[in-house]
Structure formats: structure tokens, C-alpha cells
Amino acid sequence: MNNHFERTGPLTELTSYPQWAQDMVADCESTKQSVMEHELWAMMRECTLGDVATTNFMVGIWPFIERFPGYMALNLLKTQYGRSAGDDKARRWLVRNIRVEQNHAEYWINWAEGAGIPRSTILHRKALHGTGGLAAWCEEISTHGTLAAGMIATNYAIEGVTGDWSQFVHDSVKYRESFEPSVRASSLRWLHLHAAYDDVHPWEALDIVCTLMGLEPAAGEIIHLTECVKRSYKSMCMLGDRCMQSRQAVNGFDEAAA
Ligand SMILES: [Fe+2]
């Protein structure tokens, strides 16, 4: 049987992808939901997160934000022009999208500043112990994993779920209006850009991974990719957990109740 996959259906419909990819997405759905249901986002929306957790969130994710184009570059290094349709697709996409990431680190700092956290804190404060797992995982899989594994963990899984939580937070009028009008637009730029309103990046990444893997990858390869997706979601969840724990630990009681 011809293992070659070339998408013919719409980019953003799961049925356009091979059965194994549909099964993988379904298998990972509950883990993805655990990120979306994390209380961090709900509290951010309600402006009840408090200074400690907000700072730990902004500082804790920063190494990942700063390094994100680097993960893409590490994956780009694995491509070889002309080797396969998947390689060519990945190469073109990564080259183009690394450039898109150019200003996102600065926008993250703008978001933090708008939320009252100085630039120097983001740049120089040591992140809370236990929040480094997400960046470490992305670095590891982008360095040592296959091209498909690196892209599914970062550009598909993390970008996908980040698009969803960004939209969830950005949809909150209360949250948006918590920023000073003079800096509101610049503060919210990162969130707005990453909100999944019409973001096709995770779909494009899935399309590339399926082109690389074909219609019938070995069972072990599918299991590995599925684990990569889940590990990305879990890393994001653990980072959220750690920020929430810190929120209670600092004062010895729930900050919002004070
Ligand atoms: Fe970005």
C-alpha cells in the first residue's frame, strides 16, 4: 500500500488527516482539556490571580517564550531539502514562521509590564523552582527527537493549546479592561496574536507531521508522537500548578481571600 499522505480535505478539519492522526488527537483530548480547565486561566479572566502567581506565571513561561524560535531552528536543522515532501514542507514552514516569532518575546514583556511586572524582573529574576519543565522538555525534544516529534510537541501541541487558553483569557472583557487604556493594546498584543480565533499554525504543523509520517506509520512511532503531545500538555499544566501553589505558599493562605 502507498504510505504517502497528501492532504486533500480542508486544513482545519480533523477528518482531512490519516486515521492514526485522528486517533492520536482523540487520545490526547482529555489531557488537553486538563490544561484548558486549569484554574489559572479562570482566575486570570476574573482578575483574581494576584501578584505572586501572575509574576510567577510571567517569569516561569518566559524562558519558553524567549526560546521558542530556537526550538523551531533546532527542528529546521533536521530538514534536508529534496529528501521528502514532508522535509520540504517543514523547511519552508519553519523558515517562514521563525521570522513571524521575531517580536513575540518583546510582546510578552509588554504584557508583563502592563500587568505591573517590570521588564527587569522578566529578564533577570530566576524562575520559580518547578516551572522549568516546559522549556526543558521543548529543548530536549527539539534537540534529540525526530523532526516529527519536535514539531508535534511544540508547533502542534503547545501552540494549539496556547491558542485555546489565550483566546479564553482574551475573551474576558474584565481582564482586558484591567489594563490601563494607554497601554491596553500593547499589553494585550501577545494574547491577541496567540488567541486561536483564526490561527492555523497548529493545523499546519499537524499537516507537516502527517506528510512526514505518511498514512501508516509503525505503531511504536504513533505511540511516541502521542506521548510527545501529552507530555507538552502536562508540562503546561504542571507550570500552572506550580504558579498556583506559589500563590498560597507566599502568604500561607489564599491571596485572593486576604
Ligand atoms: Fe509566538
Boltz pocket constraint, residues with backbone or C-beta under 6 A from the ligand:
constraints:
  - pocket:
      binder: B
      contacts: [[A, 68], [A, 100], [A, 101], [A, 104], [A, 194]]
      max_distance: 6.0
